[in-house]
Every structure is written in structure tokens, then in C-alpha cells.
């Protein structure tokens, strides 16, 4: 499968989350931190609803099965309140690097870059503009490259897993 075909498979996936009791949530995030569980690719294909964390794992599954190497990233802003995050997948093809984005509606698509640094700087900039205020402490914004997590993780377990990955410096 090529990336455009993989992207088409996500047309039926909507943004939201599934709790530990398999109840779907579209807008309700009041119990997210207590009840969220990371879905497996099979679970997401069945539920057809997931946050970026879930969607990246289904993306990873499709890309790996297509023989395309990927890297996954977890971006977080530590603000002592809600700590906004975003995960995303990248891949390299024909001497270019691509950001594969489905869950972030405003930036949905396959974005081409000359190199990984250019890609990460762009995604970071978009995260700041879309998710944070202009008055932020840049020292509180981190990007980690992370490996495949264990499915079924809670919010806390998932965040710790991602934070145990390699930190990407914000040069």
C-alpha cells in the first residue's frame, strides 16, 4: 500500500476516544484522564473513533505492513494544567520526509519536507499557533521520538512511555 491509499483508509475514522468500558466519546473529555485506554489497531478499526494517540498506532500498523519505515513523535507542553499533547507519524520516501496527519483536522494530509528538522520545526510551529497562547515558555515544549507502546495503556502510562523516548532538541 502507498501512503495515499493508507490515508484513504482513515476517511471513516473520527476524532474522539473509547474508554475502558468501550464507551465512545466525541466531545466529552471530562473523564478522559481517568477512563481512556490506548486502542490497538484492530480496536480502532472496529470502533472507528480515536485520538491522535490511537490513530498513530493504526498508521504505524499500515506503514509497517507496507514495508515503509516510520518514526513517531509525541509533542507536549508542560503547563501545570492540561498539558496539551499531539502525536504524529513521519516516513521517508524518495529522499524526502513526510508528515502523515489525519487526526489534527486543520492540518490533515500528507506534508512533504526536505529533511526531518524542517518537518519538526514546522509541526512545532503549528502546535504553538493552534494549541497554545502566544505567551508561552518555550522551555516547556518538548518533542520525543517514541517506540510502539503497549495497547491498553492509561493516559499516565502512555505519557510515561512516550517521555521515555529520545528527546528531540528544539534548535
N, C-alpha and C positions, 0 to 999 in steps of 0.2 A: 504494500500500500504506500502511496506517496502522501506527503503532508497535506495536500489539498483534499485528498479523499478522507484522511483522518479527520480533518476539520469538519467536513460534511457530516460525519457521524455524530458530531456534537449538536447538531441542529435540534435534536429532541431533548437535550439536557437543559434544565432551567436552574437558575441560581436559587439556592436555599439549602436546607440541611435536614438530615434524618437523625432522630435521637436514638437513645439506647433501646427504646421500646418500638423502634421502626416507625415512629410517627413523623410525618413530613411537616416542615415548617418553611413557609415562604417569606414572611415578613417578621415573624415573631422571633426576636433574638434575646428575650428576657431570660430564658433558661439555657441558652447556648453553652455557657461555660460549665454548667452542671451536667447537662444531658447529651452533649454532642459525642459522636463516635465516628472515627475515620472509616469511611466505607472502602471496601475492596472494589476493584474494577467490576467484578460481577454484580456486586450490590448496587453500584451506581448505574450500571446498565439496566438493572431491574427497576430501581426507584426513579430514575431519570431526573434526579434533583441532587445538587451538591454544591458546596462552596468551592473556592479555588483549591483548597487542600485536597478534596476528593477528586476534582476534575483533573488535577495534575497527575494523580496516580493512574487514572484511566488513560490519559495522554501517554504517560510513561509505558504503560502496558502495550498500547497500539504501536508506538515507535519502536520499542524493543522487539516486538513480534515482526516488525517490518525491517529489522536489521539496521536501524538508524540509531546511533549513539546519542544520548541526551545528557544534559545537565539540568538539575532542578535547583531552584533558588527560593529562599524564604527571606522576605524583607519585613522588618519590624521596626516600629518607632516606640521606644520606651518612654511613656509619658505619665506613668503612675496612675493612669486612669484606664482607658480602654485598650491601649497598646495596639493600634491598628497594624494588621499584617497583610501580606499578599505573597502567594507562591506562584511561580511560573516556570515554564519549561523552555529550554533552548536546545537547538541542534545545529550541527554544521553540515553543509552540503555544498559541493562545488565551490570551495574556497570562500564561502560566505557563511555568516552566522545568522540564525533566525530566532526570533521570539515568537512562540506559539501561544496565543492568548485567546481563550474562549470565555472565561468567567467574568472578566472585567469589561462590561458592556461597552464603555466608551472607547476602549482600545482593542476591541475584538478583532482578530485577524491574524495573519502571518506577516511579521515585520522583518525586513531584511537589513542587515548591517554588515559593515566591512570587517569588524572584529568584535570580540566579546566585550572589551572595555567600552566601546561605543554603545553597544546594546545595553549594558548595565547602567551606564550613565543616563541613557535615555529613559529607561524604565524607572530609575530612581527619581529623576526629574518629574516624570508623570505622576508618580506616587505622591511626591511632595505637593504638587499642584492640586491633585484630585482628592487626596485623603487628609492632608494636614493644613494647618494655617501657615501664613507667611512668616509668622513669628515662632520659628522652631529652633531648637538646639540641634544643630547638625551632628553633634557628638552622640546624640541619642538614636540615630538612624543606622541600622545595621542590615547587612545582607550576608546570608550564609548559603554556601553551596551544601546541599544535604543529600543523603542517600535514601533509598527506598525505605519508608517506615513500615512498621508492623501495623496491619489493618486492625481496626477496633480500638485504637488509641483514643484516650480522652484529650481534651484541649491541652491540659497541662503536660501530659505525656508527649503529645505531638510537638508542642513548642520546645520542650527539652530536647527531643530528638533532633529537631532542625538546628537548634542552637549548639548542638554538639558537633555540627558540621564545620567546614572550613569557612572562617570569616573572610569576606571579600573586602579589602581595604577601599575606602572612598577617596581615591586620589583624584 
